[in-house]
Structure formats: structure tokens, C-alpha cells
Amino acid sequence: TNYSANALLWTAPELLCDENGVLGTKKGDVYSYGIITQELTLLSTPYSENQDGLSPEEIIEGVKSSKDPPYRPVIPKDCCSAGWLDLMTFCWNESPQLRPSFSQILLMIKKQTVWWTA
């Protein structure tokens, strides 16, 4: 691809590994949403809390590697509610089929933010 590693930090593992060059799917968008949620939660760039000094290229290789557990952003436990952390990690599931839909995400957000439904 012509994309830099920095531009791929939001890309789902299955799309990073796709030899056919598929650019996006709904479940891939859910993965990206989870990464954006991490950015908003920490007010930082993707993978900013991963203190292993990896380059963007190395992070991409880690995400593509399908390790168990999968390589994902580190989120300090005290930075957000358990429900919010669960939402992010649900969006990052290695299996696209096990990621939520955006309608499920909206329901999860509404459960977390009582002020939204008031």
C-alpha cells in the first residue's frame, strides 16, 4: 500500500493482513472507532500508553501478528469507567464477527452516560 504506518494505526488487523487491498468494512470501522475512543479517553495519539518504545511500523506488525492476547493500546485502569474500558476492548476484538455493531455501541454508550438520556 501507499499508506504510511502512522496512517494505519486505526486499521483493523484483518484489513492490515488482507492481500486483496480491501480498504474498509463496517466491522473494520468499529475497530477504528475503538482506537478513536482510546484517543479521546487519554487525549493522546493511538498506542500512546504502550511504553515499549515501538515505532508505528512495529505497532502495525504487532497488531497484524494475531498474538494471544492481541496487541492493542494500553489503557490505564483508573482513567475511565470499567464500562467505557469494556466498550473500547469490545471494539478491538480480534474477530470482526465478535465486535459490536454501531447500534450496539450506541446502547452501550447510553448505559454509561446517564446524562445523555436525561
Secondary structure as UniProt FT lines:
FT   HELIX           6..8
FT   TURN            9..10
FT   HELIX           13..16
FT   TURN            19..20
FT   HELIX           26..42
FT   TURN            46..49
FT   TURN            51..52
FT   HELIX           56..64
FT   TURN            65..66
FT   HELIX           77..79
FT   HELIX           82..91
FT   HELIX           96..98
FT   HELIX           102..112
FT   HELIX           114..117
//
